[in-house]
Amino acid sequence: MEIGVKLFGHDSSIFYIDCDRKEIFGLDTERVTRIKHDIGVVAPALNIFKNFCVNVHNTAITLINSGFDLYYFTVYPPLWHDEYLRRVILNKKVGKYEKAKKILKYKPYHLPLIYIYSKIIPSNFKYFISIRLKSTISSICKKHIERYTKVKVREIKVRDHHTSHAASAFFFSPYKRALCITLDGFGDDYSSKVFIGKDKRLEYLYGTECEVRKGFSVGRFYSTITGILGLNPNSDEGKVEALAAYGNYKNKLYRFLMENTQIRNNGGEIRIEATKELSNLGLDSKKLMYLREKLGDANFAAAVQKWLEDIGVRYVSCIVEQEGIKKLCFAGGVFANVKMNQQIFERLNLKDMYVFPAMSDSGCASGAIVLEKIREGEDIDWIKKCEMPYWGPSYSEEEVKKAIKTQDYYYEYLGDSWPEYAAYLISKGNIIAIFQGRMEYGPRALGNRSVLADPRDEKVKKVINSTIKRRKWYQPFCPSVLESERNKIFEKSYKNKHMTCAFTVKEEYRQVIPAVIHIDGTARAQFVEKNDNPNYYRLLKALKQEIGVGVVLNTSFNLHGRTIVMTPEHAIRDFIDCGIDYLIMEGYLIKRGD
């Protein structure tokens, strides 16, 4: 049995494909531990997988690791964002494994990383990753996983980081032939690679090199700016994107960035390059802090966001023009930027495009296992029909009822009629959470682990931000929209089911659904058809009958600082800890007490 993994590092995850039974299971470590972008080895996710697949108890597994970078926590200071590993690496008093365990009080699945960073890699050696060292680290992780999961690991194979990204995008896309473009901070010494996907093949064309201490990466620079703004790199880039809409990009920083970034075509190989001045700016936190103070946060963010959009469009446009293919698939953390994606879609005059729902490094696990299945001669054509990423765990009615009974709350069983009742509650001004079926794979809640509210009530944004999400005031909320309403509400759009692109709302609808529209008139929409999610579709249809439009405010079911709920126990805990009026979980209605 083979399982794709992002073995450790931010967004560690697992992905399993059973070609005989046509089943998929995907899970990030963070959903189990509820530590955002968890860096730990994937043991917690594998433990959950054991409940999904009984065969794992009796079979030695092979882990297909999507790349092998140990650079995540050793980059220049703006990216040293993980408090625990920073303390281990930089504080010489916490240099020993046993002492680190005692002081940091790590959970067991983090211990291999403490060992790796505090004992195996001395400070003057942390950038050099030899084959021997990779083998040593694989052995440590292998023994650790076996100890904490009781699962036998046969071996750990390694696939290229960006090839894994590209495979996730192409083989899950609806296209038979397409350009596949990856773009992220860095992975296996590249920040971007370009492929042509055709049938069961990925042909590598060229890429942008980005070794950890040389080369330039737009993704890494954007993460640096995230840190300069006092946010968490590799986590809060979406907040920079949201804040940018409140600023003016027409300033010296934007002009400097554009003048010092080039799209080079060297003998048919297209790359993103930067001047020495721009590369040095990315390393100069004092100068960046000065620019932030001089421009103000919103203008500072606006300049960098506009630069990313323009460079992203130029890069993709040059590739499309040269290769002559307009079917495009994208993956990599930079493609989580929905405003850049919108600019690519509109300015290249595309009919549609495909961004893999788990575009971050967690999605590499899916590409790694797909490549292994192809190598083994398995038929993977069927995965193109798996449009919705409901690939996480689900829970039985008995498990749900048991979780409810642990708390003294009123509940009743609504049965199959719950979608219509949920729509009624929303139309009366209630904020509700729904928990149904299998959890979503990727960063977006798509109707199975969601908090929902009336899109007509602009005040609801403040309520959700202050009492539930407890996040930055400038972050927008997003809509789920009936596919049949799409052309009526949006100016230019395509059938995007995964909230991976922003679209401009028509002027006449901006006052109708203000709660789901950003200050710039855009919305990151999920368009819903019946086959995507029958219960969620029914809810939207019923809500249209109640309020006149098939739109609902949809944000992920979690509190600030916690990841999207996975289990019934997670759902109950978050319901108790915030101001949600009702929770509907697998047909059970749970009401907050007076």
N, C-alpha and C positions, 0 to 999 in steps of 0.2 A: 504494500500500500504506500502510495506517495502522497505527500501533503505539501503544498506550496506555503512558504513562510517568508515573512520579513522577520528574521530570526530575533533581532533585538534592535535597539535604537528607536528614535521617535516613530510612532505609529507602527509598532510591531504587530504582526497579524498572522492568521493562518487562512488557507483556502483549500478546499477539497472538492474534487469533481469525480463523480461516479458515472462513467460513461455507459455502463450496463443498465443501471437503474435511472439514469438521467436525473441525477440529484446533485445539488450544489450546497456547500456549507462554507460560509465566510464569516470571520469574526476577528475584530481587533482586540488586542490585549486590554486596551483601555475600557472596553465595555464591561469586562469582568471586574477589573480592579477599581473602576471609576476614577482613575487618575488620567487626566487628559493627556493624550499623545504619549502614553506610557512607554518608557524606554526599556522596560524589562524584557527578559527572555520570554518566549511565547507559552511557557508552561501553563499559566492560568487558562488561556484560550484552548489549549489542547485538552485540559481537564473537562471543559464544557463540551468539546467535540466528542469525548468518550461517551457521553450520554446520547449523542445524536447517532453515532455509528458503533454498534456493538462489535463489529469486526476488529476494531482497533485494539480490543483487549487480547486478541489471540494472534495478532500479526505484528511482525517487526515492521516498523514504518521507515520510509526514507523521506527526509526533509529536503525540499528543493528550495534553497535559499536564494532570494532575489538580490544578489549583489553582496559585497563584503567590504563595506567601508567602515572604518573605525574613526572617521573624522568628525562625527556628529558633535562631539563634545570637546574637540581640540582645535576648533577654528578660532580666529582672532576674537578678542573679548566681547564685541557686541553679540556674538552668537553663543557665548558661554551662559546659556540661560537656565540650564538645569541646576538647581540649587544643590542637590545632593552630590552629583558628580563633580561639580565645581569645588565643593568642599573637600572631596576626596583627592582630586588632582592637585589643587593649589595649596591646601593647608598641609604642610609637612608633618604636623602633629597627628594627622589622620592618614598617615601613609601606609599603615599596615592593615592587612585584611581583617584580622580579629578585632583590632581596635575600631576599625570602620564599622564593623557589624554592631559593636556595642554602642558607639556614639550615635550613629545615624539611624539605628533601629530599623533597618531595611526589612522589608518583607522577603521571604525566602527566594522568590524568583528574581530579585534584584542582586543577589549576592555574587553571581558570576561576574557581573559588570564591575562591582567593587573590586573583586579580585583582579580582573583584567586591568583596570585603570590604576590601581594603587600598588600592584606588585609586579605584574608582568611587563607593563610599559613604563619604564622610568621616565622622568620628565625630559631628559635629553634624547629620548627615543620615540616619543609619542606620535610623530608624524610618519614613521617608517613602518609599513605593514609588510612584513616578509611572508613568503609562502609558508615558512616554518611556523611563524607566529599565527597565521590564519589557521593552520592545522591544530595548533595548541588550543586556540580559542574554541574551535569547533568541538574539540574533545571535551573541553570544560562544559560547554553548553549541552552537549550530548549527555554527559553523565548527570548534569543537573536536571535536565528534562526527565530522564529515566527515574531519578530519585523522587521527584515531586509529582510525577504523573503515573508512575508504575507502568509506563509504556516503553517497550523496547525500541530503541532507535538504531536502525541498521547502519545508516550513514547520513552525512549531510553533503549534498551536492550544491554547487553554486552556479547560478545563471547571472548574466550581465544585468545590471540595474536598469538601464534605459531600454534594453531589449525586452525586459519583463514589463516595463511600463507600456511599451508599444504593443506588445502582444495582448495585454488587457484591453487596450483601446480597439484594436482591429478585430480580434476574434469574437468580441461581444457586440461589435457594431453590426448594422444591417447590411454593410457593404461587402461585395465580392472582390472589389479592387479599390484600394484607397491609399492616399498618402497618410502616413502615421508620423506625427511630430510630438516629441517629448520635450518638456521644458520644466526644470526644477532648480533647486539650489545647486546640488551636484550629486553625483553617484558614479562610482567606478571611474573617476577622473573626467567625467563629462557633465556639462549642465544641460545639454540638448543633443538629441540624435534624430535623424530623419530616415524613414524606411518607406518602402512600397510594400503594401500587403496585397497578396493575391492568393485566393483559395486557401491553402494551408501553408503558405510561405511568407516569410518576412525577409525582404532584401534590404540590407543596410546600405545607405547611400553615403552619408557624411554626418559630422557632428561638430559641436563646439566643445573643445577641451577646456577643462577647468580643474586642474589639480588643486589640492587644498591650499597651497601657499602661492600659487601663480595662476594666471588666467582670470578671466572675468565672468561673472554669472549675474544675469539680471535678477534671478530668483534670490540669490544670496544677498545682493545689494538691497532688494526690497525687504528682506528679513532684517538686514542691518538697520534700515530706516524704522522698521517696526520696533526694534529695541531702543533706538534713539528717542522714539516717541513715548517711551516708558511702558511699552506693551511687551508681550511675550513673543519673541521670534519663533517661527515654526508653529505658531498657534494663532496669533492675533492679527495676521495679515489682512483678514476680512474687515477688521476694525479700521485699519488704515484706509482701505478701499471705501468704506462707508463715510469716514470723516472727510475724505477728499472732495466729496460732493458739496461740502459747505465752504470750500475754499476757491481761490482763483489761481490757476496754474501759470498764468502769464507773469513769470518772474525770472530772476537771474538763475535760480537753481534749475528750472526747466530748460532754459536755453543752454546752460552749461552741460546738462545731461545729454541733450540732443546733439550738441556739437561734438561731444566726446564719445559717442557711441556710433559704430558703423556696422552695416550689414555687408560683409565682404564676400565676393564671389571669386574664389581662387581656383581657376581651372575647373569650374563646375561644382566646387564644394562651397556651399553657402554657410557662413558662420557669423555669429554675433561677436564683435570685438569692441574693446574700449581702449582709450588712450591711457597712458601711464598716469595722467592727472586724475582721471576718473577712478582708476584702480586705487590710487593713493587716497582719494577722498573716502572710499569705502572702508579704509583702514584707520581713518583719522576721526575718532569719535569726538574729539574736542571741536574740530571744525564743523562737524555735522550738528553738534549741540548748539554751536554759535548760529548756524543757519536756521535751525529750528526756532531759536529765540528771536532772531531778527525777522523772520517771515511770519511767525505764528504757526501754531500746529496745523490749522486747516489748510493754509496756503502751502506749507511745507509738504503735507500729505498730497495735496492736489498736484503739485509739480511732479512728484515721483510717480503718482498714479497715471497722469497723462503721458509721462515718458514711457512707462511700461506699456500702455495701450498703443502708442505710436510705434514703438520698437517691435512689439508683438505683431502688429499689422504688417509692418515692413518686412519682417522676417518671414512670416507665413506667405505674404504676397510674392516675395522673390522666389520662394520654393515652388509655389503653385505655378508661377509664370514659367519657370525653367522646366518643371516636370510635366506640365500640361495636364494635371489631374485636379479636379475640383471637389472630389469626395474626400473629406478630411476627417481624420480621427486624432484625438488629442488625449494625452495623459501627462502626469507630472504635476507637482504642487502649484506651479504658476497658473495652470489652467483651472484652478479653483477661483481665479479672479473673474467673476462673471461680467464685469464691465469690459475687461479686455476681450473676453469671448464675444460680447455683443459687437464690439468694434470690428473684430475679424469677420463676423457673420454679415454685418451690414456693409462695411467698406469693400469687402471682396465680392459683394453681391451674390452670396451663396443661397441656395435653396434650403439646405439644411447642413448639419455637421454633427459630429458625435464626440462628446467628452465622456470618458469612462466615469461612472458614478463615484467610484472610489479613486479619485484622480491623484491623491497623495501617495506617499510611500507605502501605505497599507495595501493599496491596490497592486503593488508589484507582486505580491504573493499569488494573485490570481493569474497574472501573466506567466510567472515562473512555472506553475503547474500545467497551464495550457501548453506551453512549449514542451514540457516533458511528455504529455499525452500525445502530442504530435510526433515526437521522436519515437514513441513506442508504437506508432501506427494506429492509434485509437481514432474513432470517428468523433470529431468534436463539432461537426456542423450544427448539431442541435442547440448548442449554447447561444447561437445567434437569435434564437427564438425566445431566449430568457430575457425579456426586455426589462422587467422590474427586479431590482436587486434585493428582493426579500429572501435573503440567504442566511440570516442569523437564526438563533434558536427560537422555538415557540414553546408554549406552556399549556398544559391541559386544564380543563375546567376544574378538576380536583385540586391542582396546584394553585390555581387562582383563588378558589374558595378558601383553601387553607391559609393563604396569605391574608385574605380579608379578615378572617376570623381572629387573627392575632391582634386586631385593633377594635376598639369599641366605637364603631361607626355604623350608622344606618346603611343598609344595603338591600337591594332587591334584584331579582333576576328579570331582565327585560327580554331575554331570549333573542330571537332573530329580528325583532322589531327595533333593536337599539339604534341603527343608523338614522331612522326617521325621528326617534325621540331625541337623539343628539342634535339634529338640525333644529328641532323645536326649542331646545334649551339655548342654543346659540342665538337664535332669532330673538330670544327674550333678554339678551344682554349678558348671558352667563359665559364665563370662561371655563372650558371643559378640557379634560385630557382623555385621549383614547389610547387603549392598549389592546392590540389584536394581532393574531397570526404571528408570522415570523418577523423578527427584527430586521430593519434595513441594514445593508452593508454599505459603508460609505458615510460621509459626514452629514447628509441631509435626511431629515425625517420626512417620509413620503406617505404618511397616513396610517402607519401601524404603531408608531410611538410618537404621537403628536399632541401638542396643545393647540386648541382651536378657539377662534373668536369671530365675532361679527366684523366683517371688513368695512362696514359703513361707519363704524364708530371710531373716529380718530382718537378719542380719549382712551380707548382700550390699550393703545400702545404704551402710554404712560403707566397704566395700571400693571400691565404685564412686566414692563421693565423694572418697576419699583417693588412689586410684591412677589414676582415669580422668577424672572430671568436675572434681575439685579445686575444689569449690564450697562454699558455706555449709552447715554441718552441718544446719540446720533445713529445708533444701529437700527436699520429698518427691519420690518417684518415682511414676510413673503406670502404670496397667495398660492393656494391650490385652485385650479380653474377647470371647469368642464371644457374638454376639447371643443365641443360645439360652440363655446363662447369665445374662443381664442381670437378669431378674425374680427369679431365685433368689438373687442376690448383693446386689442393691441395693434400698433401701426404696422410693424414688420416682425414676423415671428416664424418659428417652425415648431413642429410637434415635439417639443422637449419635455420629457417625462421625469427628469431627474434634478431639476433646479440647478442646472449647470450654466445657464446663460441669462442675462438680464434682457428685458425687452421694454420698449417705450410704450406707455399707456396713452391711448387716445385722449385728447383734451376733454372730451365730453364725459369721460368716465373717471376723471381724476377726483371729482367731487362726490362720485357715487361710492367709490371704494377707497377712501383716503388712508385707511389704516394699513394698507398693504403697498403703498406707493412711497418711494424714497423722495427726497427733496428735489432730485433731478428729473422726476417724472417717470422713473423706471421701476420695474418690479422683477424680481427673480422668481419666475413662475414655474409651477409644475402643472402640466396639462394632463387631465385625467380622462381615460376612456374606461368603459365598463370592464373590459378584460384585464385591465391593469390591476384593479383592486375593486371587486364587486361591491363590497360593503362601503368603501369610501366613496365610490361613484354614487351609490344610493343616497349617502349623506348629502353630497353636493346637489343631487337632483331634488331632494326634499328641501334643502335650504333655498334653492332657487324658487320653489313654490312659496316659501315663507317670506323671502325678502326681495324677490324679483331678479336676482342675479346669481349665477352658479359659481360663486367665489367664496372661499373661506380663508381667514387668516390662519396660517399653519406655521408654527414654530416647533422646534424639537422639544420633546418632553424631558426636561432636565432643569435643574437649578444651576445658577452661576457656580462655576468651579467643579461641577459634576458632569460626567458624560451622559449621553442619552440613556434612558433607563433600558435595562435588558430583561430583568426578571420581574415577577409580580411584587416581590419584596422591595425592589428598587422603586417601583411605581407607587406603592403605598407610602414609602418613606418620603419621596418627593412631594406627594400629595399632602401629607401631614405638615411638611416644612414650608409650605408656600400658600398662596392665596387662590388656588384653583377652586372653583365652586363645585364642580362635579368631576368624578373619574368614572369612565365606563371601560371596564376591563373584561374582555371576552363575554360580553352580554350582561355583566353585572354592573348595576348602577350604584356608586358609592357617593353618598352625600355628606358634605361637611356639616358638622354639628353647629347648632346655634351658640 
